[in-house]
Amino acid sequence: MMGSISAMALADNVMQFKTEAAKTTEQTTLLAYPSFRYPRYLEDWSSFNPEDGNGWLDSIKHVEFNEDGSVWGSFGGSIRLRGENWQNYAWSDAPTAEDTFALFRVLAHADIHFSENFRMFFQAKSALATDRDLPGGKRPIDVDTLALQQAFFDVIIIVLRMMAWASR
């Protein structure tokens, strides 16, 4: 009887050890990354430490520009590729009513924080298309070689426990 109680206690201890080890491993492998959000200016990388990350682009998500880290920036972007195939464009049977082409879009952004109460956000876009042989050619909506998508600054002013927020 004593041997079975000891074996059960040992089994419980082993199971508890495995559970604790799994929790520790899970905590070390699951870094709390801020969520990617759209629009990108809603992302908050203020508490992220790139040295704790394991991604190859973690170093650009929180870049400190001074020794105390009060001035920092976050950089990012996205690349999109889309293919379109049209047949009988505009309900036409003409040979020019069929085409296949690709659309590319690149977005890049910089979110610079000069203090807790002042930041600037910039986002640029480049949109390109391969040859589009449909009537009308390349549409202006598909091609924008380089454009400033958005730029704004946030100023937070705290007066007597009231907060005012200014932005574009």
C-alpha positions in Angstrom: 0.0 0.0 0.0 2.8 2.3 0.9 4.5 1.7 -2.4 1.4 2.6 -4.4 0.9 5.8 -2.5 4.5 6.8 -3.2 4.2 5.9 -6.9 1.1 8.0 -7.1 2.7 10.9 -5.4 5.8 10.5 -7.6 3.5 10.5 -10.7 1.7 13.6 -9.5 5.1 15.4 -8.9 6.3 14.4 -12.4 3.0 15.6 -14.0 3.2 18.9 -12.1 6.9 19.3 -13.1 6.0 18.7 -16.8 3.1 21.2 -16.5 5.4 23.8 -15.0 8.1 23.1 -17.6 5.5 23.5 -20.4 4.3 26.8 -18.9 7.9 28.1 -18.7 8.7 27.0 -22.3 5.4 28.5 -23.5 6.2 31.8 -21.8 9.7 31.9 -23.3 8.6 31.0 -26.8 5.4 33.2 -26.9 6.7 36.7 -26.8 4.0 39.3 -26.3 4.2 41.1 -29.7 1.9 44.1 -30.1 -0.8 43.2 -32.6 -0.6 44.4 -36.2 -3.4 46.7 -36.7 -5.0 48.5 -39.6 -4.6 51.4 -39.9 -1.0 51.1 -38.9 -0.9 54.2 -36.8 -3.0 52.4 -34.2 -0.1 50.0 -33.4 1.7 50.5 -30.1 5.3 49.3 -30.0 6.3 51.5 -27.0 6.9 48.7 -24.6 8.5 46.3 -27.1 12.1 45.3 -26.6 13.6 44.1 -29.9 16.3 42.1 -28.0 13.5 39.8 -26.7 12.1 39.1 -30.1 12.9 36.3 -32.4 11.8 37.7 -35.8 14.3 39.0 -38.3 12.6 42.4 -38.5 12.1 43.0 -34.8 15.0 45.4 -34.7 13.1 48.0 -36.7 9.9 47.9 -34.6 11.3 49.9 -31.7 14.5 52.0 -32.6 15.7 54.3 -29.8 17.3 57.5 -31.0 18.7 58.8 -27.7 20.3 57.2 -24.6 17.3 57.3 -22.3 14.9 55.9 -25.0 12.5 58.8 -24.8 12.8 59.5 -28.5 12.1 56.4 -30.6 10.6 55.2 -33.8 8.8 52.2 -35.3 9.1 51.3 -38.9 7.2 48.9 -41.1 5.3 48.2 -44.3 3.6 45.7 -46.5 3.9 44.4 -50.0 0.9 43.1 -51.9 0.7 41.4 -55.3 -2.6 40.7 -57.0 -3.3 39.2 -60.4 -6.3 40.0 -62.5 -7.7 38.0 -65.4 -10.5 39.5 -67.5 -12.5 37.7 -70.1 -15.3 39.4 -72.1 -14.4 42.8 -70.4 -17.5 45.1 -70.6 -19.5 42.1 -72.1 -17.5 42.4 -75.3 -16.5 39.5 -77.6 -13.6 41.5 -79.1 -10.1 40.0 -78.7 -9.1 43.1 -76.8 -11.6 42.3 -74.1 -9.3 39.6 -72.6 -6.2 40.3 -70.5 -4.2 39.1 -67.6 -2.0 41.5 -65.6 -0.5 42.0 -62.2 -0.9 44.8 -59.6 1.8 45.6 -57.1 1.4 47.8 -54.0 4.1 48.7 -51.5 3.3 50.6 -48.3 6.0 51.9 -45.9 5.5 53.8 -42.6 7.5 55.6 -39.9 6.0 56.4 -36.5 8.4 58.7 -34.6 7.8 59.5 -30.9 9.6 62.6 -29.6 8.1 62.2 -26.2 5.1 60.6 -24.5 3.0 63.6 -25.7 4.3 64.2 -29.3 4.6 61.9 -32.3 4.7 62.1 -36.1 3.4 59.4 -38.4 4.3 59.1 -42.1 3.1 56.5 -44.7 4.2 56.3 -48.3 2.7 54.2 -51.1 3.9 52.9 -54.5 1.4 51.2 -56.7 2.4 49.7 -60.1 0.8 47.5 -62.7 2.1 45.4 -65.6 0.8 46.0 -69.1 -3.0 46.2 -69.0 -4.3 45.8 -72.6 -8.0 46.3 -71.8 -9.8 49.4 -73.1 -8.7 52.4 -71.1 -5.2 51.0 -70.5 -3.7 51.3 -67.0 -6.2 52.9 -64.7 -5.2 55.8 -62.4 -6.4 53.8 -59.4 -3.9 51.0 -60.2 -0.8 53.2 -60.8 0.7 55.7 -58.4 4.4 55.5 -58.7 5.1 57.2 -55.4 2.8 59.1 -53.1 2.5 60.3 -49.5 -0.4 58.3 -48.3 -0.8 60.1 -44.9 1.2 62.3 -42.6 0.1 63.7 -39.3 1.3 64.6 -35.8 -0.3 64.0 -32.4 0.0 66.4 -29.6 -1.3 65.5 -26.1 -1.7 68.4 -23.7 -2.6 67.6 -20.1 -4.1 70.5 -18.1 -5.7 69.9 -14.7 -6.3 66.3 -15.3 -8.1 67.0 -18.6 -6.5 65.8 -21.8 -6.8 67.3 -25.3 -5.8 65.4 -28.3 -5.0 67.1 -31.6 -4.4 65.3 -34.9 -5.2 65.6 -38.6 
